[in-house]
Amino acid sequence: MPTEVSSSPRRSARAYFTLLSATYGLSTFGNFLNLLAVNLYVLHLTGDAFLTGLLMAVRLTAAFAAGPVAGLLAARFPRRTIMIRCDVAQALAMVSLLVTPASSHRHLLWLTAVVLGAGNTVFMVALRTSVPELTGAADRSRGNGSLVTARAFGTVLGFAAAAPLIGAFGYGAAFAVNGATFVVSAIVLRWMPLSFGERPAPVVEPTARPSRGPRVLLLASPAVAMLLALRGVEGLAGASHNVALPVFAAQRDPAAPAVLLSQFWTAWAVGSLSMNRLVQWWLKRGDRRLGEHVYAGATACASAGFIAAFLDLPVLALVLVAAFTGFADGLGDLSYATLLQARPAVERAQLFGTSAAVETLGLASGSLGSAVLLGQAAPLSVVALFHAFAIAAAVVYIMLGSITGAKQ
């Protein structure tokens, strides 16, 4: 009987976290739907591809600048409140496009890009920082796995739904659906009886160790600095396949490039979804953990998979490669978040904020670099160059980690 009583709150907490993960997946769906809808809408309004790219650059710049700020906010203020306010701000940004005349949208879209870029970053930092409090420190890999699974669903469905929704009902419908996802997320967060690590401002004692800024933390911990550097390189490489895949699909099947894109991302999602169950099963079969070498190895495997996807493979082989890549991609994301969450609570939020800035910088740099190179080289060559760099960085990371471990 005592076991059943004590396990009941745990089951309840898991059920609530599952609901939170589903809500996060819905929010991710809205974000990726919005990503395509806003870009297409700018092109529709202006007919200028340069302005479309510039708007994306503004969005990424806002996300990059928000990273360190997000870390400070998540360390000092109630994270639930931060997340709700991010949802409300992004919902209002979408509503503003619905209630204002189209003639004002050329200017309003710049503000919308800033709100969406910064809001998504701050929300994610607060959420990832809160996972140990939401699930318990020992169960954080399961919680991260649920979030990775939800994100995979949301990503694929958001990309898949954008074109049909806009084609059938127009841009306003896409903006309304996206705004509704933020509203649902805010309502669930407000209602959910879980602890996000909220606590009153701590009383500063003379003997308490002062909080250190991100720069000091990274200088004091080279291992963490190397981990974040590898994450930045991973973002740099990841941008290349996102930019090159539509070009590759159009070259391979000019009549129906969307079919190849759908096949690839659906198989990628299946691989990412299966990862969580297999990894949780593996972790339960002994004293195992998702360490630094697991993250680096998964990063290298995912990069190898993305390179292979740009070979002229038969459809079945392409689907298998995409599923493998999704599995490795998901495992890398799960391992990385679990590693950062192992840091002390006073450091965790700052590290996630710094990580968000590093990832965004890698993504922006990779997007710009690969877009320029695609004008000069084939998609395979561009993707192979960027992802070979990521593989080399992962190998160096493992070697340095082994050397450091041996010295210790």
Secondary structure as the mmCIF struct_conf table of DSSP 4:
data_model
#
loop_
_struct_conf.conf_type_id
_struct_conf.id
_struct_conf.beg_label_comp_id
_struct_conf.beg_label_asym_id
_struct_conf.beg_label_seq_id
_struct_conf.end_label_comp_id
_struct_conf.end_label_asym_id
_struct_conf.end_label_seq_id
HELX_RH_AL_P HELX_RH_AL_P1 PRO A 2 THR A 46
HELX_RH_AL_P HELX_RH_AL_P2 ALA A 49 ARG A 76
BEND BEND1 PHE A 77 PHE A 77
HELX_RH_AL_P HELX_RH_AL_P3 ARG A 79 VAL A 99
BEND BEND2 THR A 100 THR A 100
HELX_RH_3T_P HELX_RH_3T_P1 ALA A 102 SER A 104
HELX_RH_AL_P HELX_RH_AL_P4 HIS A 105 THR A 135
HELX_RH_3T_P HELX_RH_3T_P2 ALA A 137 ASP A 139
HELX_RH_AL_P HELX_RH_AL_P5 ARG A 140 PHE A 169
HELX_RH_AL_P HELX_RH_AL_P6 TYR A 171 TRP A 191
BEND BEND3 GLY A 197 GLY A 197
HELX_LH_PP_P HELX_LH_PP_P1 PRO A 200 GLU A 205
TURN_TY1_P TURN_TY1_P1 PRO A 206 THR A 207
BEND BEND4 ALA A 208 ALA A 208
HELX_LH_PP_P HELX_LH_PP_P2 ARG A 209 GLY A 213
HELX_RH_AL_P HELX_RH_AL_P7 PRO A 214 ALA A 220
HELX_RH_AL_P HELX_RH_AL_P8 PRO A 222 ARG A 252
TURN_TY1_P TURN_TY1_P2 PRO A 254 ALA A 255
HELX_RH_AL_P HELX_RH_AL_P9 PRO A 257 LYS A 284
TURN_TY1_P TURN_TY1_P3 ARG A 285 ASP A 287
HELX_RH_AL_P HELX_RH_AL_P10 GLU A 292 ALA A 309
TURN_TY1_P TURN_TY1_P4 PHE A 310 PHE A 310
BEND BEND5 LEU A 311 LEU A 311
HELX_RH_AL_P HELX_RH_AL_P11 VAL A 315 GLN A 341
TURN_TY1_P TURN_TY1_P5 ALA A 342 ALA A 342
BEND BEND6 ARG A 343 ARG A 343
HELX_RH_AL_P HELX_RH_AL_P12 ALA A 345 LEU A 374
TURN_TY1_P TURN_TY1_P6 GLY A 375 GLN A 376
BEND BEND7 ALA A 377 ALA A 377
HELX_RH_AL_P HELX_RH_AL_P13 PRO A 379 LYS A 407
#
